[in-house]
Amino acid sequence: MPFSHTKIVGPAGRYGARYGMGLRRKVAAIEVKQKGKHRCPSCRSLVRLERLAFGIWRCPKCGFTFAGGAWTPQTIMGRALAPEELKEVEAQKAKWKEAVK
């Protein structure tokens, strides 16, 4: 088996010994999330979405084009909340309002 330069840093191994280990780890973490499988907001299929430009994504299955995050299709602030999560958020808001009074 040939020697692998990317065993520890994964896709950031293409940078070799440049830029420092910390930055290469961050790049590897971002790229693994970016190129992984995500759920399409239109057809709900779990596929590798195509990144067309900064924040523009397309589903290869249904062709749906949408705006998302720069490195991931859905951001934490932009994702849709499940009904249970929405109830939790509303309950937390009510607690904050009572605490202010």
Backbone as a printed PyTorch tensor [residue, N CA C, xyz], in Angstrom:
tensor([[[  0.8440,  -1.1860,   0.0000],
         [  0.0000,   0.0000,   0.0000],
         [  0.8880,   1.2480,   0.0000]],

        [[  0.6450,   2.1880,  -0.9040],
         [  1.4810,   3.3840,  -0.9710],
         [  1.2660,   4.2910,   0.2320]],

        [[  2.2670,   5.0860,   0.5120],
         [  2.2130,   6.0220,   1.6270],
         [  1.1960,   7.1150,   1.3320]],

        [[  0.3690,   7.4610,   2.3210],
         [ -0.6560,   8.4890,   2.1290],
         [ -0.2880,   9.7390,   2.9200]],

        [[ -0.2750,  10.8560,   2.2670],
         [  0.0200,  12.1220,   2.9320],
         [ -1.2260,  12.7400,   3.5440]],

        [[ -2.3860,  12.1730,   3.3090],
         [ -3.6270,  12.8070,   3.7440],
         [ -4.3370,  12.0190,   4.8340]],

        [[ -3.6290,  11.1310,   5.5220],
         [ -4.2800,  10.2880,   6.5190],
         [ -4.8540,  11.1090,   7.6740]],

        [[ -4.1360,  12.1290,   8.1260],
         [ -4.5790,  12.9150,   9.2790],
         [ -5.4560,  14.0900,   8.8470]],

        [[ -5.0570,  14.8220,   7.8280],
         [ -5.7600,  16.0470,   7.4600],
         [ -6.7970,  15.8690,   6.3680]],

        [[ -6.8870,  14.7000,   5.7660],
         [ -7.9160,  14.4370,   4.7650],
         [ -7.7620,  15.2870,   3.5250]],

        [[ -8.8240,  16.0000,   3.1070],
         [ -8.7610,  16.7500,   1.8550],
         [ -7.7900,  17.9210,   1.8860]],

        [[ -7.3560,  18.3620,   3.0720],
         [ -6.4010,  19.4670,   3.1440],
         [ -4.9660,  18.9900,   2.9300]],

        [[ -4.7730,  17.6970,   2.6820],
         [ -3.4440,  17.1690,   2.4220],
         [ -2.8250,  17.7340,   1.1550]],

        [[ -3.6360,  18.2830,   0.2870],
         [ -3.1020,  18.8550,  -0.9490],
         [ -2.2440,  20.0910,  -0.7020]],

        [[ -2.3370,  20.6800,   0.5230],
         [ -1.5280,  21.8460,   0.8550],
         [ -0.1360,  21.4700,   1.3380]],

        [[  0.1020,  20.1700,   1.5720],
         [  1.4200,  19.7250,   2.0020],
         [  1.7730,  20.2830,   3.3710]],

        [[  2.9920,  20.8110,   3.4930],
         [  3.4650,  21.3350,   4.7730],
         [  3.1830,  22.8290,   4.9260]],

        [[  2.4280,  23.4030,   4.0290],
         [  2.1870,  24.8470,   4.0540],
         [  0.9960,  25.2150,   4.9380]],

        [[  0.9630,  26.4360,   5.4010],
         [ -0.1570,  27.0990,   6.0760],
         [ -0.3930,  26.6720,   7.5200]],

        [[  0.2740,  25.6800,   8.0340],
         [  0.1120,  25.3000,   9.4330],
         [ -0.9840,  24.2720,   9.6290]],

        [[ -0.8390,  23.4910,  10.6780],
         [ -1.7660,  22.3880,  10.9440],
         [ -3.1470,  22.8750,  11.3420]],

        [[ -3.2170,  23.9470,  12.1250],
         [ -4.5180,  24.4490,  12.5800],
         [ -5.4120,  24.8710,  11.4220]],

        [[ -4.8440,  25.6170,  10.4820],
         [ -5.6320,  26.0720,   9.3370],
         [ -6.0280,  24.9100,   8.4370]],

        [[ -5.1180,  23.9440,   8.2770],
         [ -5.4660,  22.7950,   7.4450],
         [ -6.5700,  21.9560,   8.0800]],

        [[ -6.5980,  21.8550,   9.4020],
         [ -7.6880,  21.1380,  10.0760],
         [ -9.0200,  21.8540,   9.8680]],

        [[ -9.0040,  23.1970,   9.9610],
         [-10.2420,  23.9640,   9.7420],
         [-10.7520,  23.7830,   8.3140]],

        [[ -9.8400,  23.8450,   7.3450],
         [-10.2220,  23.6720,   5.9400],
         [-10.7980,  22.2740,   5.7250]],

        [[-10.1700,  21.2710,   6.3360],
         [-10.6500,  19.8980,   6.1790],
         [-12.0540,  19.7500,   6.7590]],

        [[-12.3020,  20.3380,   7.9370],
         [-13.6250,  20.2420,   8.5510],
         [-14.6870,  20.9150,   7.6850]],

        [[-14.3680,  22.0770,   7.1320],
         [-15.3130,  22.7970,   6.2760],
         [-15.5930,  21.9930,   5.0050]],

        [[-14.5660,  21.4530,   4.3830],
         [-14.7560,  20.7470,   3.1160],
         [-15.5010,  19.4290,   3.2910]],

        [[-15.2850,  18.7550,   4.4120],
         [-16.0240,  17.5130,   4.6480],
         [-17.5060,  17.8090,   4.7790]],

        [[-17.8620,  18.8870,   5.5030],
         [-19.2770,  19.2710,   5.6290],
         [-19.8390,  19.7380,   4.2950]],

        [[-19.0470,  20.5010,   3.5520],
         [-19.5170,  21.0770,   2.2890],
         [-19.7910,  19.9970,   1.2460]],

        [[-18.9340,  19.0090,   1.1470],
         [-19.0570,  18.0120,   0.0910],
         [-19.8370,  16.7710,   0.5160]],

        [[-20.3510,  16.7710,   1.7280],
         [-21.1440,  15.6380,   2.1970],
         [-22.5600,  15.6710,   1.6480]],

        [[-23.3510,  14.7040,   2.0560],
         [-24.7350,  14.6280,   1.5960],
         [-25.6100,  15.5390,   2.4480]],

        [[-26.5200,  16.2510,   1.7790],
         [-27.4600,  17.1520,   2.4390],
         [-28.8490,  16.9000,   1.8820]],

        [[-29.8600,  17.3150,   2.6110],
         [-31.2370,  17.1180,   2.1800],
         [-31.6980,  18.3140,   1.3540]],

        [[-32.2390,  18.0230,   0.1940],
         [-32.7680,  19.0710,  -0.6870],
         [-34.0350,  19.6520,  -0.0660]],

        [[-34.1680,  20.9780,  -0.0070],
         [-35.3790,  21.5680,   0.5750],
         [-36.6270,  21.3630,  -0.2790]],

        [[-36.4630,  21.0360,  -1.5520],
         [-37.6170,  20.8680,  -2.4250],
         [-38.0990,  19.4170,  -2.4790]],

        [[-37.2160,  18.5080,  -2.9060],
         [-37.6360,  17.1100,  -3.0790],
         [-37.3140,  16.2510,  -1.8640]],

        [[-36.6280,  16.8090,  -0.8610],
         [-36.3010,  16.1370,   0.3960],
         [-35.4160,  14.9030,   0.2180]],

        [[-34.7400,  14.7680,  -0.9300],
         [-33.8510,  13.6200,  -1.1380],
         [-32.4800,  13.9390,  -0.5470]],

        [[-31.7980,  12.9200,  -0.0820],
         [-30.4810,  13.0600,   0.5280],
         [-29.4290,  12.8540,  -0.5540]],

        [[-28.8560,  13.9570,  -1.0480],
         [-27.9050,  13.9130,  -2.1630],
         [-26.7410,  14.8580,  -1.8820]],

        [[-25.7230,  14.7740,  -2.7310],
         [-24.6250,  15.7370,  -2.6730],
         [-25.0440,  16.9520,  -3.5020]],

        [[-25.3730,  18.0270,  -2.8440],
         [-25.8180,  19.2300,  -3.5350],
         [-24.6310,  19.9130,  -4.2080]],

        [[-24.8920,  20.5390,  -5.3490],
         [-23.8440,  21.2370,  -6.0940],
         [-23.7870,  22.6800,  -5.6370]],

        [[-22.5880,  23.1770,  -5.3800],
         [-22.4040,  24.5810,  -5.0230],
         [-22.0560,  25.3250,  -6.3060]],

        [[-22.9730,  26.1730,  -6.7690],
         [-22.7680,  26.9020,  -8.0170],
         [-21.9110,  28.1350,  -7.8090]],

        [[-22.1590,  28.8380,  -6.7360],
         [-21.4200,  30.0580,  -6.4130],
         [-21.4890,  30.2420,  -4.9060]],

        [[-20.9970,  31.3560,  -4.4250],
         [-20.9740,  31.6470,  -2.9970],
         [-22.4040,  31.7230,  -2.4600]],

        [[-22.8610,  30.6680,  -1.8020],
         [-24.1990,  30.6560,  -1.2190],
         [-25.3040,  30.2230,  -2.1600]],

        [[-25.0020,  29.7830,  -3.3760],
         [-26.0060,  29.3230,  -4.3300],
         [-25.8200,  27.8230,  -4.5190]],

        [[-26.8750,  27.0530,  -4.2640],
         [-26.8140,  25.5940,  -4.3080],
         [-27.8710,  25.0470,  -5.2500]],

        [[-27.6050,  23.8530,  -5.8390],
         [-28.5610,  23.2170,  -6.7410],
         [-28.6210,  21.7250,  -6.4360]],

        [[-29.8430,  21.1940,  -6.4640],
         [-30.0490,  19.7630,  -6.2780],
         [-29.8610,  19.0790,  -7.6290]],

        [[-28.9780,  18.0800,  -7.7160],
         [-28.7770,  17.4060,  -8.9990],
         [-29.9540,  16.5090,  -9.3870]],

        [[-30.7630,  16.1320,  -8.4280],
         [-31.8770,  15.2250,  -8.7150],
         [-33.0730,  15.9660,  -9.3180]],

        [[-33.5050,  17.0570,  -8.6480],
         [-34.7060,  17.7650,  -9.1290],
         [-34.3740,  19.0720,  -9.8370]],

        [[-33.1260,  19.5450,  -9.7530],
         [-32.7360,  20.7760, -10.4260],
         [-33.1140,  22.0320,  -9.6840]],

        [[-33.5900,  21.9200,  -8.4490],
         [-34.0060,  23.0700,  -7.6430],
         [-32.7830,  23.8860,  -7.2370]],

        [[-32.7950,  25.1820,  -7.5160],
         [-31.7070,  26.0830,  -7.1480],
         [-32.1820,  26.9650,  -6.0160]],

        [[-31.3480,  27.1070,  -4.9820],
         [-31.7530,  27.8850,  -3.8180],
         [-30.5430,  28.5580,  -3.1870]],

        [[-30.8230,  29.5370,  -2.3450],
         [-29.7770,  30.2390,  -1.6090],
         [-29.5930,  29.5700,  -0.2610]],

        [[-28.3550,  29.4220,   0.1300],
         [-28.0390,  28.8160,   1.4160],
         [-26.8340,  29.4990,   2.0130]],

        [[-26.1050,  28.7750,   2.8110],
         [-24.9050,  29.3210,   3.4150],
         [-23.7430,  29.3080,   2.4450]],

        [[-22.6520,  29.9370,   2.8470],
         [-21.4780,  29.9990,   1.9920],
         [-20.8360,  28.6340,   1.8210]],

        [[-20.7260,  27.8680,   2.9230],
         [-20.0220,  26.5940,   2.8650],
         [-20.9420,  25.4020,   3.0510]],

        [[-22.1290,  25.6100,   3.5990],
         [-23.1020,  24.5360,   3.7610],
         [-24.4430,  25.0070,   3.2210]],

        [[-25.2490,  24.1120,   2.6780],
         [-26.5180,  24.5180,   2.0760],
         [-27.5080,  25.1300,   3.0710]],

        [[-27.5760,  24.5730,   4.2740],
         [-28.4830,  25.1200,   5.2810],
         [-27.6640,  25.6370,   6.4490]],

        [[-27.9130,  26.8670,   6.8590],
         [-27.2350,  27.4240,   8.0100],
         [-28.0960,  27.2260,   9.2460]],

        [[-27.5240,  27.4150,  10.4010],
         [-28.2680,  27.2380,  11.6420],
         [-29.4070,  28.2580,  11.7200]],

        [[-29.1390,  29.5010,  11.3560],
         [-30.1680,  30.5370,  11.4360],
         [-31.2200,  30.3800,  10.3350]],

        [[-30.8540,  29.8130,   9.2000],
         [-31.7750,  29.7330,   8.0800],
         [-32.5550,  28.4370,   7.9820]],

        [[-32.2800,  27.4910,   8.8710],
         [-32.9550,  26.2090,   8.7280],
         [-34.3740,  26.2780,   9.2720]],

        [[-35.2240,  25.4490,   8.7480],
         [-36.6100,  25.3910,   9.1990],
         [-36.6730,  24.6390,  10.5220]],

        [[-37.4800,  25.1190,  11.4390],
         [-37.6170,  24.4740,  12.7330],
         [-38.7290,  23.4370,  12.6900]],

        [[-38.4920,  22.3350,  13.3580],
         [-39.5280,  21.3230,  13.5150],
         [-40.5690,  21.8610,  14.4980]],

        [[-41.8130,  21.3640,  14.4650],
         [-42.8450,  21.8670,  15.3840],
         [-42.4430,  21.7580,  16.8560]],

        [[-41.7400,  20.6850,  17.2350],
         [-41.3170,  20.5370,  18.6260],
         [-40.3070,  21.6180,  18.9920]],

        [[-39.3780,  21.8970,  18.0650],
         [-38.3660,  22.9200,  18.3210],
         [-39.0090,  24.2990,  18.3950]],

        [[-40.0180,  24.5350,  17.5700],
         [-40.6980,  25.8170,  17.5770],
         [-41.4150,  26.0430,  18.9110]],

        [[-42.0150,  24.9780,  19.4550],
         [-42.6690,  25.0850,  20.7560],
         [-41.6620,  25.4180,  21.8500]],

        [[-40.4800,  24.8060,  21.7880],
         [-39.4310,  25.0880,  22.7650],
         [-38.9910,  26.5450,  22.6890]],

        [[-38.8360,  27.0560,  21.4720],
         [-38.4110,  28.4480,  21.2860],
         [-39.4700,  29.3920,  21.8370]],

        [[-40.7390,  29.1230,  21.5530],
         [-41.8220,  29.9760,  22.0530],
         [-41.8920,  29.9400,  23.5800]],

        [[-41.6750,  28.7550,  24.1700],
         [-41.6780,  28.6410,  25.6290],
         [-40.5240,  29.4310,  26.2330]],

        [[-39.3680,  29.3820,  25.5950],
         [-38.2040,  30.1320,  26.0820],
         [-38.4600,  31.6330,  25.9810]],

        [[-39.0930,  32.0890,  24.8960],
         [-39.4190,  33.5090,  24.7510],
         [-40.3650,  33.9530,  25.8560]],

        [[-41.3530,  33.1120,  26.1710],
         [-42.3080,  33.4440,  27.2320],
         [-41.5920,  33.5680,  28.5810]],

        [[-40.6360,  32.6760,  28.8480],
         [-39.8740,  32.7530,  30.1020],
         [-39.0760,  34.0470,  30.1660]],

        [[-38.4760,  34.4310,  29.0440],
         [-37.6760,  35.6760,  29.0240],
         [-38.5700,  36.8830,  29.2740]],

        [[-39.7550,  36.8880,  28.6710],
         [-40.6700,  38.0210,  28.8660],
         [-41.1140,  38.1170,  30.3150]],

        [[-41.3750,  36.9680,  30.9600],
         [-41.7560,  36.9780,  32.3700],
         [-40.6030,  37.4520,  33.2510]],

        [[-39.3980,  37.1000,  32.9130],
         [-38.2390,  37.4910,  33.7000],
         [-37.9920,  38.9950,  33.6010]],

        [[-38.3210,  39.5960,  32.4740],
         [-38.1140,  41.0280,  32.2720],
         [-39.1170,  41.8400,  33.0950]],

        [[-40.3440,  41.3190,  33.2640],
         [-41.4050,  42.0520,  33.9580],
         [-41.1040,  42.2270,  35.4100]]])
